[in-house]
Amino acid sequence: MIAVASWLSWRVQALPPWLVWVGAVEALLLVVASGNSLFPGEALPIVLDISALGLLVWTAAMSVMMGWRSRAVRAGGGLATLSSAVTDPSSSDAQIKSSQSN
């Protein structure tokens, strides 16, 4: 699911590229961690811990980015405001405040 979400967000350019890459790496880590016969002994728990931490980081980053996106869309800026929010979060805050005061 992480791989599909990352691929789709890359196709429509809805999220920053770094988040797409984090999702791709995390999907690969989860696939590797699921192959427990590849990591006998103490290596498997390490891979599982890294993939679990990566999943938490990716989920938190997706939540933050989707929150910024919803604020930009509610402000009426659409994707133009979204792209400026991704590159400069402070500019989207100023745009949202100015649109709320009107």
C-alpha positions in Angstrom: 0.0 0.0 0.0 2.9 2.4 0.8 4.4 1.6 -2.6 1.1 2.4 -4.4 0.5 5.6 -2.5 4.1 6.8 -3.2 3.8 5.9 -6.9 0.4 7.6 -7.3 1.6 10.8 -5.5 4.7 10.8 -7.7 2.5 10.5 -10.8 0.2 13.4 -9.9 2.9 15.4 -8.1 0.8 15.8 -5.1 3.5 15.4 -2.5 7.2 16.4 -2.4 9.7 14.1 -4.0 11.5 13.3 -0.7 8.3 11.8 0.7 7.8 9.7 -2.3 11.4 8.3 -1.9 10.9 7.6 1.8 7.7 5.7 0.9 9.6 3.7 -1.8 12.4 2.8 0.6 10.0 1.9 3.3 8.0 -0.4 1.0 11.3 -2.1 0.1 12.2 -2.5 3.8 8.9 -4.0 4.6 9.3 -6.6 1.8 12.8 -7.4 3.0 11.6 -7.7 6.6 8.8 -10.0 5.6 11.3 -12.5 4.3 12.4 -13.8 7.6 14.3 -16.8 6.1 16.7 -14.2 4.6 17.8 -13.0 8.0 18.6 -15.8 10.3 19.6 -15.0 13.9 19.8 -11.5 15.2 19.6 -9.6 11.9 15.8 -10.1 11.5 14.8 -8.1 14.6 17.0 -5.2 13.5 15.4 -5.1 10.0 11.9 -5.4 11.6 12.7 -2.5 14.0 14.1 -0.3 11.2 11.0 -1.0 9.0 8.6 -0.3 11.9 10.4 3.0 12.7 10.3 3.9 9.0 6.6 3.1 8.8 5.9 5.5 11.7 8.0 8.3 10.2 6.3 7.9 6.7 2.9 7.9 8.3 3.6 11.0 10.3 5.1 12.8 7.3 2.1 11.8 5.2 -0.3 13.1 7.8 1.5 16.5 8.0 1.6 16.9 4.3 -2.0 16.0 3.8 -3.0 18.4 6.5 -1.1 21.2 4.7 -2.8 20.2 1.5 -6.3 20.3 3.0 -5.5 23.8 4.5 -4.3 25.0 1.1 -7.4 23.6 -0.7 -9.8 25.1 1.9 -8.1 28.5 1.4 -9.1 28.3 -2.3 -5.6 28.2 -3.7 -5.9 24.6 -5.1 -2.7 23.0 -6.3 -0.8 26.3 -6.8 -1.1 27.0 -3.1 -0.2 23.3 -2.4 3.1 23.6 -4.3 4.0 26.8 -2.5 3.0 25.2 0.8 5.4 22.3 0.1 8.3 24.5 -0.7 7.6 27.2 1.9 5.1 26.4 4.7 5.2 29.9 6.1 3.9 31.3 2.8 0.8 29.1 2.9 0.1 30.2 6.4 0.1 33.8 5.3 -2.2 33.0 2.3 -4.6 31.2 4.6 -4.8 34.0 7.1 -5.3 36.6 4.4 -8.1 34.6 2.8 -9.8 34.1 6.2 -9.8 37.8 6.9 -11.5 38.6 3.6 
